[in-house]
Amino acid sequence: MPVISYDSSRGGVSVITEKGDVTTSFLLIQHADISDSGKYSCSPSNADVASVRVHVLNGKFETKTNIAY
């Protein structure tokens, strides 16, 4: 399984975190293409791992998936 890191040559990958009573993080992959399809996981130090499978299709669609802890 490929790993996306924030300093990879691919670029355009960031995590936005909103802190409050519940902390929520969003994974932003700019200019996603089919090669970005796959399973993405969040592994916080104080909660269980949560995963989502992403399918990138042809066309221009915006979708936002958030996992709250």
PyMOL commands that set and color helices and strands:
alter all, ss='L'
color gray80, all
select helices_A, chain A and resi 34-36
alter helices_A, ss='H'
color red, helices_A
select strands_A, chain A and resi 13-18+24-29+38-42+50-54+66-68
alter strands_A, ss='S'
color yellow, strands_A
deselect
rebuild
show_as cartoon
